[in-house]
Amino acid sequence: MQHFDEAALKQWIEESIATGSNILAAGYQGKILHYEGTNGDLLIKAPHGRGLARYLHQHTLRHEYEVYKQLGDFDGAPKCYGLIDDQYLVLEYVGGRTIRKKRPLDEEEFHTKLFDLIKKMHARSVAHMDLKRKDNLLVTIDENPCIIDFGAAVIKKKGFHPFNQYHYQVAKQFDYNAWIKHKYHDCLDEISMFDRKYYKFTWIEALASITKQLYTKLTGK
C-alpha cells in the first residue's frame, strides 16, 4: 500500500486544477492529473463542473473506488491508494500507451493475457462493461495488458438482486465481445472455433447498431 501525505497531496491537486498544470487529460468524469514527487508516482482523477454535474462526477469516482476495493490485489489494473476528501481518486501511475495508439508487439500473447485478466476480474465479481473503448486498455512498457477506467463497471451483489445480476451478466458479455473485437480487429468472420463461444451479440449492442445505421442513413454521416 502506497502511503502519502493526504493534506499535502490534496493541496497539490487543488493548486494544479486552479492553474491548469499537471493535467494529462480531461474526460467525462473530470480531470486526470499526473503527480511525481515525494508521495510517489501517482495518477489522480478529480471531478469537474458545478452543482449537479459535479455531484454526478463525484458519484462516479466513488463508484470506481468501490470497484477497486472489490478487485483487491488484482494485478491487471492500476493499484488504488484511496479516495481523498471523498472526491479525488488516487491511483498508481502505469506507464504505457493505449491500444488506440499502440499495438502490442506480440498480439497473440497480449490478447491471451488480456483474456486471462478478464476471467480473473469476473471471478472477483466485477465486469468492466466498457472495454470496447480502446482508451481503456493499456499496453504497458513491458508489453502487458492493463485495464483502466472502471467508472462504468458493474459489481455483482450477493443475495437476491435480479436486476443487478442481469446487468452484471450483460456487462460480462460486453467484456468478452470487446476482447473478441480487439483481438480480431472487428473481422468477426475470422473468429476461431475456440473463441466463437465467447462472442454473443447482446440486444443492447444490436439496438445500438440499428440506431447508428438509422442515424447514418438519415444524416448521411
SULRA-V214016 format. One record per pair of residues at least 12 apart in sequence whose ideal C-beta (glycine too) atoms are under 10 Angstrom apart, sorted by the first residue. I is the first residue (numbers start at 1). J is the second residue. Records with the same first field share a line. If there is no record, write none. Layout:
BEGIN
I = J / J
END
This chain:
BEGIN
1 = 79 / 80 / 81 / 82
2 = 39 / 40 / 41 / 42 / 79 / 80 / 81 / 82 / 90 / 91 / 92
3 = 39 / 40 / 81 / 82
4 = 35 / 37 / 38 / 39 / 40 / 42 / 81 / 82 / 84 / 90
5 = 37 / 38 / 39
6 = 39 / 81 / 82 / 84 / 85 / 88 / 90
7 = 84 / 85
8 = 37 / 38 / 39
9 = 35 / 37 / 38 / 39 / 40 / 42 / 44 / 81 / 82 / 84 / 88 / 90
10 = 44 / 84 / 85 / 87 / 88 / 90
12 = 33 / 35 / 37 / 39 / 42 / 44
13 = 31 / 33 / 35 / 42 / 44 / 46 / 84 / 85 / 87 / 88 / 90
14 = 46 / 85 / 88
16 = 31 / 33 / 34 / 35 / 44 / 46
17 = 30 / 31 / 33 / 44 / 46 / 47 / 48 / 88
21 = 33
22 = 34 / 35 / 36 / 44
23 = 44 / 46
24 = 43 / 44 / 93
25 = 45 / 135
26 = 46 / 48
27 = 45 / 48 / 57 / 135 / 149 / 151
28 = 48 / 56 / 57 / 60 / 151 / 152
29 = 45 / 46 / 47 / 48 / 49 / 56 / 57 / 58 / 59 / 60 / 61 / 63 / 64 / 89 / 149 / 151
30 = 44 / 45 / 46 / 47 / 48 / 49 / 53 / 54 / 57 / 58 / 60 / 61 / 87 / 88 / 89
31 = 44 / 45 / 46 / 47 / 48 / 57
32 = 44 / 45 / 46 / 89 / 91 / 149
33 = 45 / 46 / 88
34 = 93
35 = 90 / 93
36 = 93
39 = 81 / 90
40 = 81 / 90 / 92 / 93
41 = 92 / 93 / 94 / 95
42 = 78 / 79 / 81 / 90 / 91 / 92 / 93
43 = 78 / 81 / 89 / 90 / 91 / 92 / 93 / 94 / 148
44 = 81 / 84 / 88 / 89 / 90 / 91 / 93
45 = 57 / 60 / 61 / 64 / 65 / 83 / 87 / 88 / 89 / 90 / 91 / 149 / 151
46 = 58 / 61 / 84 / 87 / 88 / 89
47 = 59 / 60 / 61 / 62 / 87 / 88 / 89
54 = 87
57 = 87 / 151
58 = 83 / 85 / 86 / 87 / 88 / 89
59 = 151
60 = 89 / 150 / 151 / 152
61 = 83 / 86 / 87 / 88 / 89 / 151
62 = 83 / 86 / 87 / 89
63 = 150 / 151 / 152 / 153 / 154 / 155
64 = 80 / 83 / 89 / 91 / 149 / 150 / 151 / 152 / 153
65 = 80 / 82 / 83 / 86 / 89 / 90 / 91 / 150
66 = 83 / 126 / 150 / 153 / 155
67 = 80 / 121 / 124 / 126 / 127 / 128 / 150 / 151 / 152 / 153 / 154 / 155
68 = 80 / 81 / 82 / 83 / 89 / 91 / 126 / 150 / 153
69 = 82 / 83 / 155
70 = 121 / 124 / 125 / 126 / 150 / 153 / 155 / 156
71 = 120 / 121 / 124 / 125 / 126 / 147 / 150 / 153 / 155
72 = 124 / 126
73 = 124
74 = 117 / 120 / 121 / 123 / 124 / 126 / 147
75 = 117 / 120 / 144 / 146
76 = 113 / 114 / 116 / 117 / 118 / 120 / 121 / 144 / 145 / 146 / 147 / 148
77 = 91 / 92 / 94 / 117 / 121 / 126 / 128 / 138 / 145 / 146 / 147 / 148 / 149 / 150
78 = 90 / 91 / 92 / 93 / 94 / 138 / 146 / 147 / 148 / 149 / 150
79 = 91 / 92 / 93 / 94
80 = 92 / 150
89 = 150 / 151
91 = 148
92 = 146
94 = 138 / 140 / 141 / 144 / 146 / 148
95 = 138 / 140 / 141 / 142 / 146
96 = 137 / 138 / 139 / 140 / 141 / 142 / 143 / 144 / 145 / 146 / 148
97 = 138 / 139 / 140 / 141
98 = 133 / 134 / 135 / 136 / 137 / 138 / 139 / 146 / 148
99 = 114 / 133 / 134 / 135 / 136 / 137 / 138 / 139 / 145 / 182
100 = 133 / 134 / 135 / 136 / 137
101 = 134 / 135 / 138 / 139
102 = 138 / 139 / 143
103 = 139 / 182 / 185
104 = 137 / 139 / 140 / 143 / 144 / 145
105 = 139 / 143
106 = 143
107 = 139 / 182 / 183 / 185
108 = 183
109 = 143 / 144 / 145
110 = 137 / 139 / 143 / 144 / 145 / 182 / 183
111 = 145 / 179 / 180 / 182 / 183 / 184 / 195
112 = 145 / 183
113 = 143 / 144 / 145
114 = 131 / 137 / 144 / 145 / 146 / 147 / 175 / 178 / 179 / 182 / 183
115 = 145 / 175 / 176 / 179 / 180 / 183 / 195 / 198
116 = 145
117 = 137 / 144 / 145 / 146 / 147 / 175 / 179
118 = 131 / 145 / 147 / 172 / 175 / 176 / 178 / 179 / 198
119 = 172 / 175 / 176
121 = 147 / 150 / 153 / 172 / 175
122 = 156 / 168 / 171 / 172 / 175 / 176
124 = 155 / 156
125 = 154 / 155 / 156 / 157 / 158 / 168
126 = 147 / 150 / 153 / 154 / 155 / 156 / 168 / 171 / 172 / 175
127 = 150 / 152 / 153 / 154 / 155 / 156 / 167 / 168 / 169 / 170 / 171 / 172 / 173 / 174 / 175 / 176
128 = 147 / 148 / 149 / 150 / 151 / 152 / 153 / 154 / 171 / 172 / 174 / 175 / 178
129 = 150 / 151 / 152 / 153 / 154 / 167 / 168 / 170 / 171 / 172 / 173 / 174 / 175 / 178
130 = 147 / 149 / 150 / 151 / 152 / 153 / 171 / 174 / 175 / 178
131 = 147 / 149 / 152 / 153 / 171 / 174 / 175 / 176 / 177 / 178 / 179 / 181 / 182
132 = 174 / 175 / 177 / 178 / 179 / 181 / 182 / 205
133 = 149 / 152 / 178
134 = 178 / 181 / 182
135 = 148 / 149
136 = 148 / 149 / 150 / 151 / 152 / 178
137 = 149 / 178 / 179 / 182
145 = 179 / 182
147 = 175
152 = 171 / 174
153 = 168 / 171 / 175
154 = 167 / 168 / 169 / 170 / 171 / 172 / 174 / 175
155 = 167 / 168 / 171
156 = 168 / 169 / 171 / 172
169 = 202
170 = 202 / 203 / 204 / 205
171 = 202 / 204
173 = 198 / 199 / 200 / 201 / 202 / 204 / 205
174 = 202 / 204 / 205
175 = 198
176 = 195 / 197 / 198 / 199 / 200
177 = 198 / 199 / 200 / 201 / 202 / 205
179 = 195 / 198 / 199
180 = 192 / 195 / 196 / 198 / 199 / 200
181 = 199
183 = 195
184 = 199
188 = 201
END
